[in-house]
Amino acid sequence: MPSVLETELRQLRERVLFMGDLAEESIERGMRALVEHNTGLAEEVIKGDDRIDDLELEIEWACIRVLALRSPEARDLRFVMGANRLVPILERIADHACNLARATLAIGHKPPLSPGPDLLKMGRTAREMLRAALDAFAASDTTTARAVIERDEEVNQLYDRIFHDLLDQISRDPTVAGAAARLLLVAKNLERIGDYVTDICEQIVYMKEATVIKHQRLSS
């Protein structure tokens, strides 16, 4: 029979994963709203962010409760501390997904520019990275976590291509400047999501291996 601590840690893991699922869904729905010019769906994404905000507070309190009442040690302590660090990151990812939806509302139903293939690929890649990171968290899989970190460079390269492509379109047709600026903000939000997923993966490595890889990666 599992101990009280084991049960609470399992419940904590499940809550973090549920929050991550909601954040991933927000990215998917935010990008779909942008592609389909679906302002109703965009509004749903923004409205749904309240649930994610509530989950952040619930999980943070659960972490405090485990620390205060169960006094976890070693790997269990790292897990609780890591989970407590992950939920603000997931909340920020969801905020960026809301920004995708807000771009849809700002651009409107008949934009002079539509998302190009690189932007669509960037959205897919960012969502795939988050999904893989959540799976790695569920399985304490540091090999997958490290592989996801490497994919962030793909997102950065796509952002650079989109940036230069949109500038080129503005130079050729200044009337698209407003829509191009909105799409560039979408790309920037996706680039930030990639960065945050990288932070999640670094926490996964720490939780499993007690190894801090953030500064090692930055200095390499």
Secondary structure, 3 states (H helix, E strand, C coil): CCCHHHHHHHHHHHHHHHHHHHHHHHHHHHHHHHHHCCHHHHHHHHHHHHHHHHHHHHHHHHHHHHHHHHCCCHHHHHHHHHHHHHHHHHHHHHHHHHHHHHHHHHHCCCCCCCCCHHHHHHHHHHHHHHHHHHHHHHHCCHHHHHHHHHHHHHHHHHHHHHHHHHHHHHHHCHHHHHHHHHHHHHHHHHHHHHHHHHHHHHHHHHHHHCCCCHHHHHHC
